[in-house]
Amino acid sequence: MMRRFIIAICLVFMYAMSCTSPKNVSQTEKQILKFTIIGDSYSTYDGWNNRGNGFAKYYPTSSVPDVSDVAYTWWHKLHHTPESQLEKLNTYSGSTISYKKGSAVFEEGDKRSFCSRLTQSDMGNPDVIMIFGGTNDAWNNTDADLGEYKYDSFSQSDLVYFRPAFAYMIDYLIRNYPDARIYNITNSGRGGKPEGGLTQGIADSMEEICRHYNVTNIILPSALDAGKTNNHPDKKGMVIIFDQVYEALKKDL
């Protein structure tokens, strides 16, 4: 009788310990990365980019009819992964990284430049910041607008040129968001000036400046070119972008 009593007490004790002991690794919650995107039309959707605060959007549009729901966008897919959560979508359709777009030179503070939106718009408190731009710089400007490589003492006149503007942007993010990981996303279509892609000069400049600042440069594959309609990612293209970005993020988790 006493033996049965002791066994019963032991079983109760073991059960209590199992309920209060730490969970094993497979049961623990994964780290959730809050991500902010600073980008252009590729990363917009009505009512989402900076929650509709007068920021121009591209999607949804009859020009790319199969991206008919926000759930089809690459960043919203990322938002619904176990490891990621959207913090801020600081995106503006048609915007350039530099202060120049064709013959237009923007004033300081103009939302159409990525450099302005760094300081003029809410970036939140992200763990990850992704830059996804340069496409409108490539479409509207020439190699003469690349400028020289420059990594300090930036002036307003410097930011009219792509290279110093891109370097300024990364430098600003590193200094003002020291705990955030920074990624650049390089569009497909490099070489010449293909529709829907980057010039080789823009792509090479991104690679060089990312290398200087030790920033991960996610280079989108040429397969994305077949996933564009009217020069913008369609449903297939959004999946390609998501896959590439998600794989890069998972490596750093």
Stockholm file with secondary structure:
# STOCKHOLM 1.0

chainA/1-253         MMRRFIIAICLVFMYAMSCTSPKNVSQTEKQILKFTIIGDSYSTYDGWNNRGNGFAKYYPTSSVPDVSDVAYTWWHKLHHTPESQLEKLNTYSGSTISYKKGSAVFEEGDKRSFCSRLTQSDMGNPDVIMIFGGTNDAWNNTDADLGEYKYDSFSQSDLVYFRPAFAYMIDYLIRNYPDARIYNITNSGRGGKPEGGLTQGIADSMEEICRHYNVTNIILPSALDAGKTNNHPDKKGMVIIFDQVYEALKKDL
#=GR chainA/1-253 SS CHHHHHHHHHHHHHHHHHHHSCCCTTTSCCCCEEEEEEESGGGCCTTTGGGGSSCCCCCSCTTSTTCCSGGGSHHHHHHTSTTEEEEEEEECTTCBSSSEETTEECCTTCTTBHHHHHHHSCCCSCSEEEEECCHHHHHHCCGGGSCCCCCSSCCTTGGGSHHHHHHHHHHHHHHHCTTSEEEEEECSCCSSCCTTSCCHHHHHHHHHHHHHHTCEEEECCGGGGGGEETTEECHHHHHHHHHHHHHHHHHTC
#=GC SS_cons         CHHHHHHHHHHHHHHHHHHHSCCCTTTSCCCCEEEEEEESGGGCCTTTGGGGSSCCCCCSCTTSTTCCSGGGSHHHHHHTSTTEEEEEEEECTTCBSSSEETTEECCTTCTTBHHHHHHHSCCCSCSEEEEECCHHHHHHCCGGGSCCCCCSSCCTTGGGSHHHHHHHHHHHHHHHCTTSEEEEEECSCCSSCCTTSCCHHHHHHHHHHHHHHTCEEEECCGGGGGGEETTEECHHHHHHHHHHHHHHHHHTC
//
